[in-house]
Amino acid sequence: MKKHHLFHLSLYSAFLLAAGCAVEQKVPSAWISVGNEMEQVVDPETGKTVVYLTAGKSLDTHFHFHNGTWGTINGTTYLFFSSSRKRPVAAGKTVPGERQIMAANVEIGDLYYLTTIPNKNPESSSQWSFRPYYASYNDIAKTIFFWDKQRRRVFGYNCLTGEQKQMLTLPPGAVSRELDDFVDADSVRLIYPYTIRGKSGKNSGYIAVSDFDHSLNLLSTRIVLRCPTNEALNHVEINPANKEVFFYKRHHEKRPNGSFGWASLYIKNLADPDSEDFFVNSTNQTIDHMVWGESGKHIYWDNNAGDLWCLDYPSCKMQIIGTGGNIHNQLSPEEKLWVYDLRKPPPYFREEIDGFKIESWKGSIWIHDMDSNTSAKYANIIWGSPHPKHPHARFSPDGTIISFTTGMDNENSRVAIMRVAEEQR
């Protein structure tokens, strides 16, 4: 079961911080300190404090809403993120276009360089080829799993020892999508969709599962799903309570312009290979940004029209349980609060960088209480596009803090956190 350590800033630590005293914290010896960029700003509309962990001088993005981005190392809580900034001198020469894996101490703001994402094509200077959902931190294994920049090799970085290991390589011509992980007493499991690009534009989509021992040695790997030619598979996530169950999104009917038509959500049970995958009919609604609740008993998604849907598992009954938001979702650990982001069109800033159209929108972060059916606005942000700059708000493991990415009026972005109001906890 995907479990995370709870964290609370102790009264003693809070007293020391307020007094300007250092709180002794044991940092892994392999980590390299890169300073402190913490800035606290009060939102003039909501009166709530936004704590920026990064200064916005590079493309900083915490991990995708499917993936682990919070963790506890040696009793200290960190937010893990990726960044386009240069390596510290002690880590070697920086290659243009590379991205770093970083950690931010959420109590005092200290930043650390952990490792560089491998890149077999260093002449490619684009920083946009690595997106935040290609890395995931697992707090049981204390390990960050991530793809290289070509999205063909998976690596594991042990946050305690600093050891990094290549775990698997995709077949020739394959390009990966997301990467989800599950760790228990038996193994480390990774699940990942990928596409093999064929001749004459005929592409094949797959979902594979690979199991490793706790030293990250490969035990087995298998393809568990293949979709029809020129359809696509993505949004794969393992049930937090059962590693044999996962959901996936399948895009149907590729159009002449290359875009995909309607999409559907499926649930697959690997423990029952003879059973048909459960199909959530989405022909009459959009299903997007799906997430499992921490209990593993519910799947949540938005319909891009302001509604939050919930599917009960395994009965597979569906209902609308919240309104008011329409972009991205994350549920608090007890599945009471729903954090989401809004944007106000049209974009007020546009620029093309490395072949990507960079956009900035006026946006905001909200938290909806599903018991009282009320929403509270937390902060006004810059809603950045394309994908790496999306907010992707996340709850901390104890539900007391949210993290998100907020854009800048260029290719850069910042990682921020905010405390959840007492009345909403």
ZAMARGU-4260 file (C-alpha; in steps of 0.2 Angstrom, whole numbers, plus 5000, padded with zeros to 4 digits):
<rodrens>
0) 5000/5000/5000 | 5007/5017/4996 | 5009/5025/5013 | 5018/5041/5017 | 5025/5047/5034
5) 5015/5061/5042 | 5025/5077/5046 | 5021/5091/5059 | 5033/5105/5063 | 5036/5103/5081
10) 5032/5117/5093 | 5051/5116/5098 | 5056/5118/5080 | 5044/5132/5077 | 5051/5141/5092
15) 5069/5139/5086 | 5064/5145/5069 | 5054/5160/5076 | 5070/5164/5086 | 5081/5164/5071
20) 5090/5148/5077 | 5095/5134/5066 | 5086/5117/5068 | 5098/5103/5066 | 5093/5091/5052
25) 5103/5077/5045 | 5105/5079/5027 | 5111/5064/5016 | 5129/5066/5013 | 5127/5064/4994
30) 5115/5079/4992 | 5123/5095/4987 | 5117/5111/4995 | 5112/5125/4983 | 5106/5138/4994
35) 5089/5145/5000 | 5076/5154/4989 | 5062/5154/5001 | 5050/5169/5000 | 5034/5172/5009
40) 5020/5182/5000 | 5003/5186/5007 | 4990/5185/4993 | 4981/5202/4993 | 4964/5195/4989
45) 4963/5180/5000 | 4975/5185/5014 | 4983/5168/5014 | 5002/5166/5014 | 5011/5158/4998
50) 5028/5151/5002 | 5039/5150/4987 | 5052/5137/4988 | 5061/5142/4972 | 5065/5160/4965
55) 5058/5157/4947 | 5075/5159/4938 | 5073/5142/4930 | 5059/5130/4925 | 5055/5122/4942
60) 5041/5109/4942 | 5036/5098/4956 | 5031/5080/4951 | 5015/5077/4942 | 4999/5074/4952
65) 4999/5055/4949 | 5016/5054/4956 | 5025/5055/4973 | 5033/5072/4976 | 5032/5073/4995
70) 5044/5063/5006 | 5052/5061/5023 | 5071/5059/5024 | 5080/5057/5041 | 5065/5064/5050
75) 5064/5080/5038 | 5050/5083/5025 | 5055/5087/5008 | 5047/5092/4992 | 5055/5084/4977
80) 5055/5093/4960 | 5064/5094/4943 | 5073/5110/4937 | 5082/5117/4922 | 5095/5126/4932
85) 5113/5122/4931 | 5122/5109/4941 | 5132/5115/4956 | 5151/5115/4952 | 5153/5100/4963
90) 5142/5089/4952 | 5151/5092/4936 | 5149/5101/4920 | 5132/5107/4915 | 5126/5102/4897
95) 5113/5113/4889 | 5095/5107/4890 | 5098/5095/4905 | 5087/5094/4920 | 5091/5091/4938
100) 5082/5082/4952 | 5081/5093/4967 | 5074/5093/4985 | 5067/5107/4995 | 5066/5107/5014
105) 5048/5113/5017 | 5052/5119/5035 | 5066/5131/5031 | 5068/5132/5012 | 5085/5124/5010
110) 5088/5117/4992 | 5098/5102/4987 | 5104/5095/4971 | 5102/5076/4970 | 5106/5070/4952
115) 5105/5075/4934 | 5093/5066/4922 | 5103/5056/4910 | 5103/5063/4892 | 5109/5053/4877
120) 5107/5067/4866 | 5116/5082/4874 | 5116/5092/4858 | 5097/5094/4860 | 5096/5110/4871
125) 5077/5110/4874 | 5072/5109/4892 | 5054/5105/4887 | 5058/5087/4883 | 5056/5081/4901
130) 5040/5083/4909 | 5036/5082/4928 | 5025/5066/4926 | 5041/5056/4921 | 5048/5056/4939
135) 5040/5049/4955 | 5046/5048/4973 | 5042/5033/4984 | 5043/5036/5002 | 5044/5018/5007
140) 5059/5014/4996 | 5066/5032/4998 | 5069/5032/4980 | 5065/5043/4965 | 5061/5033/4949
145) 5063/5043/4933 | 5065/5042/4914 | 5080/5049/4905 | 5076/5064/4893 | 5074/5052/4878
150) 5060/5043/4889 | 5067/5026/4885 | 5077/5021/4901 | 5071/5021/4919 | 5083/5025/4933
155) 5081/5024/4952 | 5090/5036/4964 | 5091/5031/4982 | 5089/5047/4992 | 5097/5040/5007
160) 5113/5033/4999 | 5114/5044/4983 | 5116/5028/4973 | 5108/5028/4956 | 5104/5013/4945
165) 5098/5010/4928 | 5083/4998/4930 | 5076/4995/4912 | 5076/5000/4894 | 5062/5001/4882
170) 5062/4992/4865 | 5069/5001/4850 | 5058/5015/4844 | 5048/5016/4860 | 5044/5032/4869
175) 5036/5032/4886 | 5022/5041/4894 | 5019/5041/4913 | 5028/5031/4926 | 5019/5024/4942
180) 5026/5014/4956 | 5021/5003/4971 | 5032/4996/4984 | 5028/4982/4997 | 5037/4969/5006
185) 5039/4958/4991 | 5045/4969/4977 | 5046/4986/4969 | 5033/4987/4955 | 5034/5000/4940
190) 5020/5002/4927 | 5022/5012/4912 | 5013/5015/4895 | 5023/5018/4880 | 5021/5020/4861
195) 5032/5012/4847 | 5031/5022/4832 | 5029/5012/4816 | 5031/5015/4798 | 5018/5026/4788
200) 5013/5034/4804 | 5006/5017/4812 | 5009/5018/4830 | 5006/5004/4843 | 5002/5008/4861
205) 5007/4996/4876 | 5006/4996/4895 | 5020/4986/4904 | 5023/4980/4922 | 5040/4977/4929
210) 5044/4970/4946 | 5061/4972/4955 | 5068/4967/4971 | 5072/4980/4984 | 5090/4982/4977
215) 5081/4987/4961 | 5087/4971/4951 | 5074/4966/4938 | 5064/4951/4943 | 5051/4951/4929
220) 5043/4961/4915 | 5028/4959/4904 | 5017/4968/4893 | 4999/4968/4901 | 4990/4978/4887
225) 4991/4982/4869 | 4979/4994/4861 | 4974/4995/4842 | 4985/5003/4830 | 4985/5022/4831
230) 4976/5023/4847 | 4985/5029/4863 | 4986/5024/4881 | 4990/5035/4896 | 4985/5041/4913
235) 4990/5024/4921 | 4990/5023/4940 | 4991/5008/4952 | 4978/5006/4965 | 4986/5012/4982
240) 4979/4997/4991 | 4981/4983/4978 | 4996/4983/4966 | 4986/4970/4955 | 4973/4984/4950
245) 4976/4999/4940 | 4967/5011/4929 | 4971/5018/4912 | 4964/5030/4899 | 4962/5024/4881
250) 4961/5037/4867 | 4950/5031/4852 | 4948/5036/4834 | 4963/5046/4829 | 4957/5060/4818
255) 4965/5066/4801 | 4974/5080/4809 | 4983/5069/4821 | 4973/5072/4837 | 4963/5059/4846
260) 4944/5058/4848 | 4935/5053/4863 | 4943/5044/4877 | 4938/5031/4890 | 4943/5025/4907
265) 4946/5007/4911 | 4951/4997/4926 | 4961/4981/4925 | 4964/4968/4937 | 4980/4958/4934
270) 4975/4945/4947 | 4961/4940/4936 | 4968/4939/4919 | 4952/4931/4911 | 4941/4945/4917
275) 4937/4959/4905 | 4943/4977/4909 | 4930/4987/4917 | 4925/5001/4905 | 4919/5018/4911
280) 4908/5024/4897 | 4914/5042/4893 | 4905/5045/4876 | 4893/5057/4885 | 4906/5066/4896
285) 4924/5070/4897 | 4935/5060/4909 | 4951/5068/4913 | 4964/5070/4927 | 4960/5054/4935
290) 4967/5050/4952 | 4964/5035/4965 | 4959/5040/4982 | 4972/5035/4996 | 4960/5021/5002
295) 4960/5013/4985 | 4941/5013/4985 | 4937/5027/4974 | 4943/5035/4957 | 4940/5054/4955
300) 4941/5064/4939 | 4934/5080/4932 | 4924/5082/4916 | 4932/5099/4911 | 4915/5107/4914
305) 4917/5110/4933 | 4911/5094/4940 | 4921/5081/4951 | 4916/5063/4948 | 4919/5049/4959
310) 4918/5030/4955 | 4916/5018/4969 | 4928/5002/4967 | 4924/4988/4965 | 4905/4992/4964
315) 4909/5004/4950 | 4895/5016/4954 | 4897/5034/4948 | 4891/5050/4955 | 4895/5069/4955
320) 4902/5074/4972 | 4908/5092/4969 | 4906/5107/4957 | 4916/5123/4954 | 4932/5117/4947
325) 4938/5111/4930 | 4956/5108/4929 | 4967/5095/4938 | 4963/5086/4954 | 4970/5080/4970
330) 4961/5073/4985 | 4967/5075/5003 | 4973/5058/5011 | 4956/5056/5020 | 4947/5060/5003
335) 4938/5075/5011 | 4946/5089/5002 | 4948/5092/4984 | 4961/5104/4978 | 4960/5111/4960
340) 4966/5125/4949 | 4956/5137/4938 | 4962/5148/4923 | 4954/5163/4916 | 4955/5164/4897
345) 4962/5170/4886 | 4981/5169/4889 | 4989/5186/4892 | 5007/5181/4887 | 5013/5171/4872
350) 5030/5167/4866 | 5038/5153/4856 | 5053/5144/4864 | 5062/5129/4857 | 5047/5126/4846
355) 5035/5126/4860 | 5021/5140/4862 | 5024/5146/4880 | 5008/5154/4887 | 5003/5163/4904
360) 4985/5164/4910 | 4978/5172/4926 | 4974/5157/4937 | 4970/5152/4955 | 4971/5138/4967
365) 4955/5132/4976 | 4951/5119/4990 | 4933/5112/4990 | 4926/5104/5006 | 4915/5089/5000
370) 4907/5087/5017 | 4900/5105/5017 | 4900/5107/4998 | 4910/5124/5000 | 4925/5130/4991
375) 4938/5142/4997 | 4950/5152/4986 | 4968/5151/4991 | 4979/5161/4980 | 4980/5169/4963
380) 4994/5162/4952 | 5001/5162/4935 | 4993/5147/4926 | 5007/5141/4915 | 5007/5131/4899
385) 5013/5119/4891 | 5012/5105/4903 | 5027/5107/4914 | 5021/5123/4920 | 5003/5117/4925
390) 4999/5120/4943 | 4996/5101/4947 | 4992/5105/4966 | 4996/5091/4978 | 4992/5088/4996
395) 5006/5084/5008 | 5005/5066/5016 | 4996/5073/5031 | 4984/5084/5022 | 4990/5100/5030
400) 5000/5108/5016 | 4997/5109/4997 | 5011/5111/4984 | 5009/5118/4966 | 5019/5125/4952
405) 5016/5143/4947 | 5022/5150/4930 | 5031/5166/4925 | 5029/5177/4910 | 5043/5167/4901
410) 5048/5149/4901 | 5052/5149/4919 | 5041/5144/4934 | 5041/5142/4953 | 5037/5129/4966
415) 5026/5134/4980 | 5017/5128/4996 | 5003/5134/5006 | 4995/5128/5023 | 4978/5121/5023
420) 4966/5132/5034 | 4962/5124/5051 | 4943/5125/5047 | 4945/5114/5032 | 4956/5100/5040
</rodrens>
